[in-house]
Amino acid sequence: MLKGKHIILGITGSIAAYKSAVLCRLLVSAGAEVKVIMTPLAKQFITPLTMATVSKNPILVDFFNPENGEWNSHVKLGEWADLYLIAPASANTMAKMATGVADNLLLTTYLSARCAVAVAPAMDLDMYAHVATQRNMAQLKQDGVHIIEPGSGFLASGLIGKGRMAEPQDIVAAVEAIFAQSEKCAEASEIENPEKKKSLEGKRFLVTAGATIEPIDPVRFISNHSSGKMGYAVAEALAKRGAEVTLVSGRTAIDKPQGVEVVNVLSAEEMYKACVERFSEMDGAVMCAAVADYTPQVVATEKLKKGEGDMSIALKRTKDIAAELGSKKREGQVLVGFAMETENEEQNAAGKLVRKNLDFIVLNSLRREGAGFRGDTNIVSLIDSREKVDLPLMSKSDVAEHIVDKIESFL
């Protein structure tokens, strides 16, 4: 039931945090991939090293890595997870969840989570029974959060009563039940509305994503800032609608989308060959990758040494993948291109639409805040021969849904 599931395990400041290591081990042993978020206070009850060891992933506590400034994106975490499990969940954390307070990474991720959320409360019996705690738990239930009831017994205060966090094996059983219930609901939804669920079943799509790398010598290369997030989101959106998707990916740091075949490449030439070989078998292709326009004419076999003066590197044009596919496109195939521009955006995008024989093109501008490379959001326009549709700022996964909707309109 848990094999391949993505689970975020949130740990708050409670003596019951010692159980979290056992809980994490059970989830990993059941086949789940677990990422752990700890509140700063939780580190006083169990060490990040312990949780990193059992989860096999780095532990997240702060909004960014103080060593290098790298952002721990709560948005990306919320999109990655199939379940957000907070165990132990303190009275303080549940109160903040119920009122929308977001003053640490654990809580901002809760507000960003699109998946099911479950909490395993842990506190002293008077805190658990307090009217404020009960009110907050009732609000969380109303918000759709699953409450894994605490047990009764000896508490850290020396009192006896209800408030002990459920035992790890019981929490795992509850998690399995949540997934089982979710899958039954998904099956029922598919029966009620099969057109929306599997509207692209039987279709095959090629998607490119990420940056290509053009070697200068064994050490250095020419590349760009593309993270691959947009292309991966499109591949995942197509797969969710039942399509068979082949993702030709340049270098990225993104997890493989579920249900998608990934072909890893590095250079523009490798991406060109992978796409041309497969396009004839496809019903459509979406060219999201940021492919280098130029590559060094000569690649040095040894590392180039620093000299006294300047150095020039002769470049040659790479093959235009979208244009090549456009020249080979048969009736019934859909070809989608991307254009990232800094000036004359619409004019340049419209020119590419015609020159490359695209059905439509996705335009974004580096001049607009929230659009472009690396981020989790985008602002795009969908342009075809008849119309231009401007989309507002939204997550890249939502942009992908709009792109796939437009692909379906062409099919």
CORWOPE-V695560 format. One record per residue. N is the residue number from 0. PSI is psi in whole degrees, 0 to 359 (* if undefined). OMEGA is omega in whole degrees, -180 to 180 (999 if undefined). Layout:
N:PSI:OMEGA  N:PSI:OMEGA
This chain:
0:325:-176  1:356:-176  2:126:179  3:359:-180  4:145:177  5:117:-177  6:127:170  7:127:176  8:112:178  9:135:-179  10:125:-180  11:176:-175  12:93:-180  13:147:177  14:336:179  15:356:180  16:338:179  17:335:178  18:343:-175  19:329:179  20:317:178  21:317:179  22:314:180  23:317:180  24:319:180  25:319:180  26:315:179  27:319:-180  28:332:179  29:359:176  30:1:-180  31:152:169  32:126:-172  33:128:170  34:136:-173  35:130:171  36:129:179  37:143:169  38:158:178  39:321:-179  40:331:-179  41:331:-179  42:343:178  43:348:-179  44:330:177  45:142:-173  46:146:174  47:327:180  48:318:179  49:313:-177  50:325:177  51:324:-179  52:315:-176  53:332:-179  54:339:-177  55:27:177  56:152:175  57:148:-180  58:138:-179  59:129:180  60:312:-175  61:169:-180  62:338:179  63:160:178  64:115:-177  65:344:-179  66:320:-176  67:1:178  68:4:-179  69:132:-176  70:131:170  71:97:-170  72:113:176  73:331:178  74:312:-180  75:320:178  76:316:-179  77:327:178  78:329:-176  79:324:-167  80:144:168  81:338:177  82:138:173  83:111:-178  84:120:178  85:110:-174  86:111:4  87:152:174  88:113:-179  89:164:177  90:322:-180  91:313:-179  92:317:180  93:325:177  94:318:179  95:321:177  96:318:-176  97:335:-177  98:2:175  99:17:176  100:138:-177  101:75:-176  102:13:171  103:172:-176  104:323:179  105:317:-176  106:322:178  107:326:177  108:324:176  109:316:-179  110:340:179  111:349:-173  112:133:175  113:359:-175  114:180:173  115:148:179  116:136:178  117:145:177  118:143:174  119:94:-176  120:149:176  121:119:180  122:176:178  123:158:-172  124:323:-180  125:323:177  126:318:-179  127:320:-177  128:347:-176  129:143:-176  130:327:-179  131:317:179  132:316:179  133:322:178  134:318:180  135:321:178  136:322:178  137:321:178  138:318:179  139:318:177  140:317:179  141:329:179  142:357:178  143:6:179  144:135:177  145:129:179  146:118:176  147:105:-169  148:137:175  149:162:178  150:178:178  151:152:178  152:199:179  153:133:-179  154:166:-177  155:333:-180  156:346:-175  157:350:178  158:166:178  159:127:180  160:194:-176  161:136:180  162:347:178  163:132:176  164:140:178  165:150:-179  166:149:-176  167:317:-179  168:328:178  169:324:178  170:318:178  171:318:178  172:320:178  173:320:178  174:316:178  175:321:179  176:323:178  177:315:179  178:320:179  179:317:179  180:319:-180  181:319:-179  182:325:176  183:319:179  184:321:179  185:320:179  186:319:179  187:320:179  188:322:-180  189:323:178  190:319:-178  191:323:-175  192:68:-176  193:334:-178  194:317:-178  195:322:-174  196:315:-174  197:47:-175  198:341:-179  199:18:179  200:135:-178  201:352:179  202:151:180  203:134:-177  204:146:174  205:132:178  206:136:173  207:151:-177  208:158:173  209:183:-178  210:143:171  211:160:-179  212:123:-178  213:108:-173  214:140:172  215:316:176  216:187:-178  217:349:-175  218:318:-170  219:157:179  220:166:174  221:132:180  222:199:180  223:184:-171  224:8:-177  225:133:178  226:341:-177  227:359:-174  228:320:-177  229:314:180  230:320:178  231:322:178  232:320:178  233:316:179  234:317:-179  235:320:179  236:319:177  237:316:-179  238:323:-180  239:334:179  240:10:173  241:358:-179  242:152:171  243:117:-169  244:131:170  245:119:-178  246:113:176  247:110:-168  248:128:167  249:193:-177  250:127:176  251:174:174  252:33:-175  253:144:176  254:147:179  255:131:177  256:145:180  257:138:176  258:20:-177  259:134:173  260:127:-178  261:128:174  262:112:-177  263:131:177  264:169:177  265:302:-173  266:166:175  267:323:180  268:318:179  269:320:179  270:320:178  271:310:-178  272:317:-178  273:322:-178  274:314:-178  275:323:180  276:330:-171  277:342:-169  278:323:-176  279:337:-178  280:356:-171  281:156:171  282:345:179  283:168:179  284:144:179  285:114:-174  286:84:-178  287:341:-172  288:150:173  289:93:-173  290:135:179  291:136:177  292:336:-179  293:153:179  294:151:-180  295:138:178  296:322:-179  297:131:176  298:120:-179  299:139:180  300:338:177  301:159:179  302:129:178  303:130:-179  304:149:179  305:130:179  306:188:-178  307:321:-175  308:197:178  309:165:178  310:139:176  311:143:178  312:120:179  313:132:-178  314:151:174  315:156:-179  316:140:171  317:166:178  318:139:-180  319:105:-174  320:313:-178  321:318:180  322:321:179  323:316:178  324:323:178  325:324:179  326:338:-178  327:355:-174  328:132:178  329:168:179  330:133:-180  331:341:176  332:146:178  333:129:-180  334:123:-177  335:132:177  336:168:176  337:146:176  338:121:173  339:118:-172  340:158:175  341:351:178  342:153:-179  343:48:-170  344:304:-176  345:319:-179  346:316:-180  347:321:180  348:318:179  349:324:177  350:318:178  351:323:180  352:316:-178  353:311:-175  354:325:-174  355:5:177  356:47:179  357:152:173  358:320:169  359:164:-177  360:144:179  361:116:-176  362:129:166  363:156:-174  364:133:177  365:350:-179  366:352:-177  367:126:-179  368:130:-179  369:355:179  370:164:171  371:202:-171  372:153:166  373:326:-175  374:171:179  375:357:179  376:169:178  377:156:173  378:114:-174  379:165:170  380:138:177  381:117:-173  382:127:170  383:192:-175  384:346:-175  385:327:-172  386:166:174  387:122:-180  388:118:179  389:125:177  390:144:178  391:177:175  392:128:178  393:169:179  394:155:180  395:331:177  396:324:177  397:321:175  398:318:180  399:321:179  400:320:178  401:320:178  402:316:-179  403:324:175  404:317:-178  405:324:175  406:315:180  407:325:-179  408:329:177  409:326:178  410:*:999
